[in-house]
Amino acid sequence: MNNLNIIKKSGRKFLTLSVCVLALSSCQLDYENKSAINPDNVWQNETMIQAYLTDIYSGIVPGWSSTSDTDTDLTTDSNDSMSEWLRGVNISASSYGVDFNYTIIDKINYLLEQLETVPESVMALEDKDAVVAQAKFWRAYRYWSYVKDLGGVPLILKSQDVNDLSSLMVKRSSTSDCMAQIVKDLDDAIQGLPDRWSGVNYGRIDKCAAMAFKGRVQMWYASKLFNRSNDKGRWEAAYQTNKAALEYAEKNGYKLMDKFGDIWLTKGKSNTEALIYRHYKYPDSYYDMNQYLPEDITHGWACRQVPQTPQLLSFPLKDGSSIAIYENEEYKSQKLDVNRLSTDATYNAEILDKLVNGMDPRFYDSYSVPGCEFPSLEIPAGQYFWTSYVKTETFYKAMSNIQLERNAGTTHYGSFFPLKAITPGLNNADSYKGENNAISLRLGEVYLNLAECAAEAGHINEALGYVAAIRKRAGIDKGAGAIGYGLDVYNTIEGVRRLLYNERAAELSQENFRYGDLRRWMNFGNINAQKHYNNLYVVFNGDEEEAGKFDWTRTLEDAETQKFFHIDFVPNVKQVEVSTFNISTKHWFGAIGDKTIGANFDNDMSQQNNEWGGSFDPLK
C-alpha cells in the first residue's frame, strides 16, 4: 500500500496550541519532502520539532463540521430526502467503500524515527519522551478511527520508502492485532505523558485524556459489534480501564462542569471537563454555524441539524421520569402516546407544558424552544423567537417567517434547534464566525462509558451511581429511592441498557455519538421501525392571518400563552415516501474502497470485508 506522504514546498503555517487554543502560528517549515529535510532546520531545533508535532495536531483534532453530517446524529436536514445509506439504497462497495489515507500515520512514523537520533543538547530527554508519547497517542487515535469502522487495516509502524514498491503493498492485519497495537501505543503514551500540561502547552494530550480514550476504545471492543459472544472478560477490562481513567482524571483536577451549558463556552483551564477539544477564536479559527440555525436568521446552507422526536424525548423530565417513545414494555405507561396527542386536548396541553417548562435542564442547554430566548441578534429586542407553526392547507408554515417578515421557506422540519455549536450574540452576516469549543472527549462521556462497562461487568448499582452523578450535575431532582434521580426503576442489566440508550442520546447530543452507539450495539431496529423523519411541531391554534397579529413579546413559558398552541406529532416531515429508514443490518462494518482494493491490494478480494463480497473477517 502506497502510504508515502510527500510534503511539497510551501511556506506552510503550523497550528500551535496555547491555553487549549489551536490557532495559527508564524512557525514555518520549508522543505521539498521528508527525505530532503535539512536536520539543521528541524531536528536540531526544539521549536521546529514542536512545530512538526503541532502540525500533526492540526490535521487530526476534530472540530465542528463545516458540512452537514446528518447521518451521524440521525438529524433531519433541509434536503427533500434522506441519504441513500439511511434508506438502504444502492448499497455497494463502490458507493460506500473507504480508501485509506495514511498521511497522518506516515508523518507520525517519520517523527518517531527522527526523534531517535535527536541529542539531549537539542531536546531534553523528558521533553523528547513527551513528544514521543503524544505522537503514539495520535497514531493510536488514527488507527482506531479505521478499525472501529472497518476492522483490521494494514499496520505500518515505520515510514515507507517510495523507491521500494514491494514495501508499499502491505496487507491488512487482523482486527485483534490492530487492537493490540492500538492498546500498546496508548499504554506507551500513558507512560510518557504528564498528568496535566501547563503554560503554552496547556491543551495538549495529557495522561488523563489518553487513559480516558483507551477506556472508550476498550468499551467499543467489548460491545456487541466486536464481541458477538458477549465475552465478559472484555467488559471487565473496559470497566477497569474506565474506572482508573475517571479516578485519575478527578485526582488531577478534572471534574464535571457545574453548569452543563457552560461546557461549550468556557475556555482554557476554567473548563474542567474537556479532555480533547478544538478551541476556536475568530479570526484565527472559526466555523460556519449556518447548518445549525433556522433559515430565518442565517443564510446559505441552513437548517440541517434538526433533532427528531426520539432525540428530543431521550431527555428525562425534571423529576427524572421518562416520556421517551422507545422505552421497554415495562415502562410503557411513561412513554409519549402520539395518538393521544391528537384526541385528548388536556393530555396535549400537559405534554406542551412539559416540553417548555418540565424537562431535564440539559434539554434547554441543548435545544432552543419556541417562544423562548434565542442567542441571536436577529431577534428584535424584547421579542422571543417563535419557531412554531401555522397549519396550512398543504402542510405547515413557520411562524418565524411571519415574525421576522422573511420568506425563508415554509418549514424548518421541527420546532427545536441545536444550541451546542451556537455562539451567542451574532447576527446573520456573522453566522460563519462560530467560536464554541468542539469537544471530542470529555469527562461526562467517561462517566457514561464507565456506567455501561460497570453494568455489563455485573456492577449494576455502581453503574446507576455514575448516571446519578451525571443527572445531579444536570439539575434533575433527586426525588425518592435509594439512588434517586429517577434511576431506581432501571435496576437490571436490561434496565441499564435501556437507560443508557436514552441517557447517552441526551447527554451527548450533537457530539457525533448517536450513529456509532447504535452501530456498536447493533441496534438499528427502532430507527427503521419509525420509518420516516418525524417530529413534534408546536402549532398555533389560529390561521396565518391571526398569526400575523400575534404579540411576539409573549413567551411560551407562560401558561396563558400556551392556550394559543398545541403539539402535533408529524410522522413524516419530508412528506415523501422515498424518505424511509431502512438502514442495512447486513453491513455492520464498512467496505474497503475500489481504489484501495485495486491499486494497493491488486484486486485481492481476500482483503475485502466478508459483508461486502470478500473473505476478510473483521471479528478476528
N, C-alpha and C positions, 0 to 999 in steps of 0.2 A: 504494500500500500504506500502510495506516494504522499508522505506527510511533511515533506520538506517545507519549511517556512522561509521564503526568501523575502528579506526586508529591503525594499528598494530605497534608493537615495531620496531623502526628503528632509526638510527642516522640521521634522515631526515633533509635536509637543507631547509631553508625557503628562498624565494626570497624577497629581500628588494628593496625599491625604494630610489634612491639617485640622485637628479637632473634629474628627469624623467627617470632614468635608472633602469630597472628591472634586477638586477644582483644577482648572488649567494652570500648569506651571510653565515657567520660562525655560526649564531644563530641556535641552535638545540633544538627540543623538543623530549624527550624520555619518552614515556608512552605507556601503554597497550591498553587502549581505553578511550573514553571520560569520562565514569563514574569513571575511576580509576585514572584520572589526579590528581596529588597532588597539591592542591591550593598553597602550598609554592613554587612550581616550576613555576607556570604560573600566577594564578590570584592574587598573592600578589607581582607580579613583572611587572612593567610597560613595560619594554623591552620585556618580554616574551609575554605580551598581544599584543603588536605591532607586534611581530613576527607571532603570530597566525593570525592577520589581514592580514599581507603581504603574508602569505601563501594562503589566500583566493584570493588576487590579482593575485598571480602567476598562479592560476588554472583557472582564468576566463578572464583576459585581452587578447583579441585576438592578434594574430601575423600573420606573413606571413605563409601561409600554406606550409608544407613540402611535401605535396602531391598535385597532380593536382586536381582542382575543376573547371573543365571547364564548368559545368552546371551553376555555379554562375554568371559568366560574359559572358556566351554563346560564349566562345572562342573555336577555333579549337585545338585539341590536336594531338599527333602523332600516336594515335591508328588508326586502319583501319575503325572503325565505331564509331558513337556517342553513348551515353548511351541509355539504354532501356527507361529511363524516357523521354528523349527528343524525342525518336521515338514513344512513346506511346505503348510500347510492354511490355507484362507481368505485367500490372499494377494491383497490388493486395496489400492488407494489409499485407500479408505475406512477400512480397518482399520489400515494402517501409514503413512499419509501424515503428513508433518511440517508443522505450521503454524508460520510464522515468529514469533519473539518478538525484536523489536529493542530491547527496553528498555535493555539494557546499551549497545548501539551508540549509541542516542539520547542516553543520559547522557554518553557519551564525546564525541560530536559537540558537544553543548552545552558541555561543559567546554572543549574546544579553542577554540570560538568566544569564550567569555568570557575565556579567557586572553589573547587577542589584545589586549585593552584594559586588562589589569592593569598598572599602572605599576611601575617598579622601586622606588618608595618603599614599595610593598606587598610585593613579592616580587622578590628579586634575579634578574637575567636568567638566571644559571646555574641557579638553583633552578626557575625557570619552565620553562626548557628541559628539565629533568629530568622535570617533571610532564608536559609535552607528550610526551616520549619514552615514558614509562610508559603514557600514555593510548593512544598509537598502537600500542604493543605489544599492549595488551589488545583494541584494535579488530581488529588482525590475527588475534589468537588466536580471537576470537569469530567472525569471518568464516570462518576456516579450519574451525571446528567445523561450519559449514554446508556449505562447499564440499566437504570430504572425503566427506560423506555424500550430497550432492545434486547436486554440480556447481555451475554458476553460480547466483547469487542476486542480488536487487536490491542494487546498490551505492549506499548512501546515506551521504554524507560530510558532510552538513550537517543540523542539527536541522530538523525539519519544522514547518510552520505548520498547525495543525489547522483553521484557517479557510479554507485554500486546498485544497479537496478534490482538485483536479486534481493537485496536487503530491504527494499521498499515493499515487497509483496508479502506482507505479514498477515497470516490468517487469524481468525477470531480465536481468542482464548475462551475457555468455559466461563460461565457466569460465576461459578464458585471460585475459580482462580482470580477473576477480576475482583470479586468481593474481598478475597484475602489480600490483594494488593491495595485496594482502597483502604481497608482497615489498617494495614501496615503503614501506609502513608499518613493516615490520621493519627495513629499511635506515635509515629516519629514526630509529627507536628506538635502533638500534645506535649511530648517530652521536651521539645526545644523552644516552645513559645513561652513568653512571660504570662503571668496571671492576668495582668492588665497592662495596657500601654498608657503613656502619659505624654504631655507636651505635643510636639509636632507629629508624633507617631500615633496619637490617640485616634482610634477608629480602625487601625489595622486588626487583622485577625489575631485574637489572643487565645490563651489556653481554654478559657471558658467557652468561647464560640466553637472551637474545634471539638471539645467534648460534647457539646450540645448537637453539633452536626453529626458526629458519629452516632449519637443516640437516634437521630432521625433516620439515618441510613439503616441501622440495625432494626428499627421498627418496621421499615418498609420490607426488609428481607425476611422478617418474621410474619408479615401479613400474608393473606391467602394467595395473592398474586404469585409470590415466590415460594410459598410454604403450603402447598396443597394438602399435605398430611397434618397440618397444624402441629408441627413439632414444637413441644413446649420448651425444649432447650433453647430454641431461637428466641422465644418470648422472654425467657428468664435472662438471657444475655442482654437483650434490649432493655429490659427492666433495670438491670444492674447499671448499665451504661447511662441511661437517662437519669436514674436516681443520683448517681455520682455527679453527673453534669449539673443537675439542679442544685445539689448541696454545695458544690464547689463554686458555682456562679454566685450564689447568695452569700457564701463566705467571703467572696471577693468584691462585694458591693453591688452586684446586680440585684434588682428587685422589681416586682411589678410596679408600674407607674400608678400613682394614687388615682388618677383620673384617666379612664380609658381613652377618651377623645384627645388627650394630650400626646399620645404616643407618636402621632404623625406630624406634630407641630413643634415638639420640643427638640432643640438642637444640642449637640455636644454632650458633655458629661452630665448635664441635667437629665438626659434621657437614660434612665437606669434600666430600661427594658430591652433596648435594641442591641442585638448581638452582631448581626451582619446587616448593614444597610448602606444605601447610597443617599447622601445628603445633597440637596440641590440649593443653589443660591444664584439667582439671576443677577448679572448676565453671564456668569461663568458657566453655569449649568442649569438647565430647566427642562420642562416637558410641557406638552400640549394637553390642556385639560378638556378640550372640546368633547372628546368621546364620553366623558362622564357627566356632561352638562345637558340640560334641556335645550332644545333648539332655539327657544325664545331668547335666551340670554348668552348665546355664543354664536359661532359661525363655523363653517367648514364641516368637518366630519363629526357631527354631534350625536348625542343621544344613543350611544352604542353599548351601554353597560347597565341596562335597566334590570333590577332583580325580579325574578319570578315569585309567585306565591309561596312555593316551598321554601325559598331562601328567606323571605320576609318572616314567615312563621316558624323558622328554625329558632328564632329568639324566643325564650320563655317570656311569660308575663312578669311583672314586677314582683309578684309573690312566689315566683319560681315554678308555677304550674305551666303546662304546655297546651297550646292550641294548634300544634303542628298537624298538618294534614296527614303525614305519613308516620303516625305513631303505630305501635303494635296494637293488636286487637284488644289486649288487656287495658289499654289506655284510650279505647275508642270514645268513651264518654267525654274526654277532654278535647278532642280534635275539632277543628273547624268544620261545621256542616255547611258546605257550599250550597246545597239545595235549599236549606232552611233560610239562607240569606234572602232568597227571592220570595219566600212565602210568609215570613214572620218578621214584621216591622220592628217589634220590640227586640228580638234577637239581633237583627241587623244594627239597630242603634247601639246595642251593647258592644258588638264587635267593633263598630266605628270608634266608640269611646276608648276601647282597649287599645286600638292601634294608635290613637292620638295621645292618650294620657296614661295608659296602663302597661306599657311594655317594659321589658328589661332596659335599663338606661343605655346599654350598649347600642340598642336599636336606634336611638336618637342621635348618637355619635356616629353611626354608620350610614344612616339614610335620612334624607330630608322628608318632611311630612307636609302635605298640602295645607295651606293656610297657616303656616308657621314661618319662623325666621329662616332665611336662606343667605349664606355668606357671599353675596354678590352685590356689587354697586349698581347693577342694572335694575334692582328692585327699588321703586320710588320710595323716598323717605316716608316713614310712617305706615307703609303697607307691608303685608305679608305676601309670600309668593304662593299663588294658587295653582298648583299643578293638579287640579281636579278637572272634571269633565262635564260637558253638557251632552246629553243624549240627543242624537240627530236621527233623521230618517234612515240614514245609511249606516252609521256607526256612532262614534263619539268625537267631539271636538274639544281640544284642550282649552280650559278656561284661561290659561296664561296667555294664549293668543289674544283673547279679548282684553284681559287686564293690561297688557303691555302694548296693545294695538299693533300687533305684528302677525303676519301670516307665515308662520314658520312650520306649517304642516298641521294636519288635522289631529294628529295623535302623537303621543310620546311612548306608547306601549306600556305605560304604567304611571302611577301617581307618586312613587317613591324613588328618589335618586341617590346614587352613591356619594359619600362625603369624604372618604379617607384620603383621596387624592386632590381634594379641592382646597386650594389656598385661599383663605378668606380675603375679602376686600379688593377683588379685582373686577374690572369691567369687561365688556365684550371684547374690546380691542386688545386687552392684555391677557386673554384667556390662555395664551400659549406660555405664560410666564410662571408655570407651576413650580412650587418650591417645597412641597411636603416631602418628608422622609419616605423613601421607598425601602421598606424593611423586608428582608428575605428570611430572617431568623430572629425571633425574639423570645423572651422568657415565657410569655403567655403560651406560645406553642410548646415549649418544653414541658410545661405543666400538663398540657393535654396529651402530649406524646407519652409522658410518664404514666398518666392515668390509664391510657389504653394498654400499655405494656404491663402495668401492675395488675389490671383486671385479667388479662389473658394469662398471666403467670399465676393467677389464683388469689390475688390480694384485692378483693372487691371493696372492702371498706376503705382501704388505703387509696384506691383509685377514686372513690367518691370524695375523699378528703381533698384531693388535688383539684377536682372540679369545684368543690366548695370554695377553695381559695380564689379561683377564677371568678366565681359568682359573687363572692364577698367584695372583691375589688370592683366588680361591675356595679354594685349598689343594689343588688337584689335583696329583698327582705329575708332574714334568716328564718323566721317562722318557727313552726313546730318540728319535732322529730329529733332523733339522735344526731343526725348530720345537719338537717335543715336545708334551707335554700331550695326546697322542692325536690331534693335528691333521694330521700329515703325510699321512695317507690321503686327506684332503679337498683335494688339490692341483689340482683342476679347477674350472671355474665351476659345473658341476653338483654337484660335491662341496661347494663352499662354500654353495651354495643349500640342500643337504640338511643341512649342518652348522647353518646359521642357522635352519632350520625348527625344529630342536630346541633350539639354544642360546638363542634368544630366548624360547622357551616356558619354559626353565629359569630363566634369569637374571631374566626379567620376570614370572614367575608371580604371580598375584593383583594385578597392577598394571594390569589392564584393557587389555591389548595383543592378546590372542590372536585374537579375532574380527577385529579390524582388520587384523592381519597377514595372516591367511588371505584376507581380502577383497581387500586391495591386491595380493596375489599371485594372486588369482582361483583359489584352491585350496581348495575345499570337498570335494574328492574323497575324501580319507582319512576325513573326518568322516562323510560319507554312507555310505562303504563299511563303517564299523564298525557301522552300523545302530542300535545301542542305546547307552545309557549303560552302560559296562562298568567293571569294577573288579577289583582284586586284594584278596581278603579273607585276612587272617591268621586261620586256623581252628584251634581246639583239637581235639585228636585224640579226646577223650572226649565224654561226653554232658553234659547240663545238670546232672545231679546231681553228677557228678565235677567239673565246673567250679566248683560251689559250694564245693568243698573246696580249691580252688587257693590256693597261697601267693602273695598279691598283692605281696609284697616281693621276689619274684624278678623279674629283668629279662630281656627277650628278647635283650639283647646277649650273654647267657651261652649258650655252645654247648650245655650240658646242658639248659637251659630250652627251647631251640629244638627239642629232640627231642619235646616235647609238642605241637608245632604244625606246620602245613603251609600252603602257599599254594593258594588256589582262585582260578582266573580265572572271574569271574561275567560272562557275556556280556550279560546284561540285568538290571541290578539293580532295575529298576522292575517286572519280571515282567508287564508288559502290552505287547502287541504294538503298541498305538497309539503308544507312545513310540519312534518310529523316525525317525532322522535322514533328512531329505530337503530340505536347505537349497536354496532356489531358485538355480539357476545362470543364470536369465534376468533377475534383478533385482539387478544389482551396485550400482546407485545407488538411493537411496530415492525415494519419491514425495512430491510436494507435496500437503499435506492438502486435503481438500474445502473446508474453511472458507476457506483462503487462495485456492484456485482460484476460489471463488465470490465472496467479498467483496472480495478485493484484485485479482484478475485478471479479474473479470467473466465467469467461466466460459470464459476463453480457453484452449483446450487446447494452444495453441502454447507455453504456459508450463509444461505438464506434461512430465516426462521421457519420452523415447521408449520406455522399457521399461515404461511404465505407461499407454499409450494416447495420449500426447501426441506432440509433434514436437520438443521441446527436446532437443538433443544435448549431453549433459554432457561430451563429449570435445572439444568445440570451444572 
